[in-house]
Amino acid sequence: MHDRFGRRGPPRRDDEPNMKRGRFETASDTYEPQFNRKTENQGRVMLTFRKFLETQDEGISDDEAILKYNEYKFEYRKQEYEKFFQAHKDEEWFQHKYHPELSSEINKKASEFVNKRLEVYNEVITKDYGKDLEFSFENTERLVKFMDAVVIKLEDGDDVDVETLLKEPVYDESLDDLKKKQSKTNGNGEAASNGVTAAEQEESEDMQNLMKKLPFRTHSIFLKGIPANAKFEEIENECKNYPGFLRLGLSEPLADQKFQRRAWVSFKRDVNIKSIFWNMKNAKFSDTEVSASVNRDLKRRVRVVSGLTNHRPIVQNDIRQAARLIALFDYKRSLYVDEGDEGKAPPKDLDALVSRSKNPVLDGVVEYFVEECNAEEEELLGVNKETSDDLKLSLEVDKDLFKYLDRLLVYLRVVHSVDFYNQCEYSNEDTMPNRMGIVHVRDLPPDGEQFGKSETGVPLVPKKNCDQYISTTDEKLKSTILKYEVISEEDLLKLGKKDPEQAVEDFIKENSQELSKDKWLCPLSGKKFKGPEFIRKHLFSKHEHKIDETRSNAIYYNNYIADFDRPHNMELKVPATPAVEEVKRTQEDRFISGHRNSWGPDRRYNNGPRFGRGDFGNRGRFVDDFGTGRRDPRQPPNYRDLDAPDDII
């Protein structure tokens, strides 16, 4: 090899690695430089405020820039929502949520489910097994039997079935967990055992006999990867081919998985579920093969959260949040709503929703919305923000607060399928294999071992931990099931709200084309008329279904954008661009590492040694075991415009 002056270059070393281009899914098939290549089906990225300012005149004022940026965001979201609507409007799951006719049928069925649950709730709370139920780990056995009793009532069982259930033993791993904790607290050292291991329970004769006595127990098949365009009827008809079929439950589409869905197919307990599995293993829906597996029985139905939930300030906060959830879900599902209230404007916020609720469960809840604090005591003790992080408080346990909170939690779990301590809703639970599957409860309160005890022997809890638990719980609730927003008419118009009658007029105008004087064409039918008024009459008489479809599509789109929790494509983030010096330094490090190492490129970029062995005995010629090579100890210069404003948006 020679350079441009004819001089011979250094010989090539045979042990130098062959620096080939890595082939990734997004790699280009050209040698031309590629910058910010978008992957297939990747949408536009919304500009940050700084990037948006680069497209504006330099003389723009701050107020005008903010106003224009807000207009840009509305226009961007309008286009994205329109694109999402057009992409999914023909899919059944989307039609069931927003289509004027189809959604009403689904809402009617959902209303029947929730009204049935409300009826069951009002019945079971008056029974001994449901009265004054506590959501604490100590009541695990009672909670399991309570959930089973609710399922029996939902399945139209009678009191005899419930009495049979209450006499039977409970087989659940949460009971073993409870016994271990209680034995540790009592200082016995060893957990009490019922003499049957978890594995033996599943196969024991007692367990099998119990299953026969409880007809609501089911077997189920789990299906994964169901395409978004698959029809419910198509899947259900396939499942009906197998004996003992009970019901089919479909999950909400997963936005991060191309809106694929999951399904649970429930069968009677006496079927051969493994035989059904082998037949459904290679099932196809909408020409897409799905993955099937046998769904295991729930072994731990009562699960615990932090024992800090026993502390009075946390209980007070939980009461407020549970009340907001009840008011919100009652409002969504039209429970405890008078006929005259349906036309009223929606409340501006959740607290207003609570204050106007007529649910008897929320009687007196407003008192708990009064914020309380120990400001005077903290001031006298000299507690400030710096010392409050290390402050420990005596554990306050208020049984009356527990009683009121648990009443709210039972209502949420039974009527609305909301597991409060897990901050989630088990949607479509009535179509799932277990119509009351699991519940999260308070763990045993701190006993003083972890955080110590006060001089009077009361367990202590760190104030920092309590505050952090409250803030974390509130944030999770607000981002998931406690979302509430009233979208103004002005914002709806900005997002593209349509006038159904204007949409009909636009449709008529599109199908009224003037060919010449007194000669008009209707492209829809191909017929010619003397004037546009005749085309209008023709469309309303011969193509009324098209008129209705146009009007319906406008309402369809309006229903979609009016939902503050509407599904949409996941927002794309602007990729962070590293500084030029960092990119250059990274490339140099890779070059040095790759050429000074006798086994090739840096193992950090090659997933380490293969087959569990280090190459050449994990020894390199010029570098240490990490293959990083020699580096210049001096830091490279970093240049920054000191006059540039901070990017705070």
Secondary structure, 3 states (H helix, E strand, C coil): CECCCCCECCCCCCCCCCCCCCCCCCCCCCCCCCCCCCCCCCCCCCCCHHHHHCCCCCCCCHHHHHHHHHHHHHHHHHHHHHHHHHHHCCCHHHHHHHCCCHHHHHHHHHHHHHHHHHHHHHHHCCCCCCCCCCCEHHHHHHHHHHHHHHHHHHCCCCHHHHHHHHHCCCCCHHHHHHHHHHHHHHCCCCCCCCCCCHHHHHHCHHHHHHHHHCCCCEEEEEEEEECCCCCHHHHHHHHCCCCCEEEEEECCCEHHHCCEEEEEEEEECCCCHHHHHHHHCCCEECCEECEEEECCCCCCCEEEECHHHHCHHHHHHHHHHHHHHHHHHHHHCCCCCCHHHCCCCCCCCHHHHHHCCCCHHHCCHHHHHCCCCCHHHHHHCCCCHHHHCCCEEECCCCHHHHHHHHHHHHHHHHHCCEEHHHCEECCCHHHCCCCCCCEEEECCCCCCCCCCECCCCCEEEEHHHHHHHHHHHHHHHHHCCCCCCCCCHHHHHHCCCCCHHHHHHHHHHHCCEEEECCEEEECCCCEEECCHHHHHHHHHHHCHHHHHHHHHHHHHHHHHHHCCCCCCCCCCCCCCCCCHHHHHHHHHHHHHHHHCCCCCCCHHHCCCCHHHCCHHHHCCCCCCCCCCCCCCCCCCCCCCCCCCCCCCC
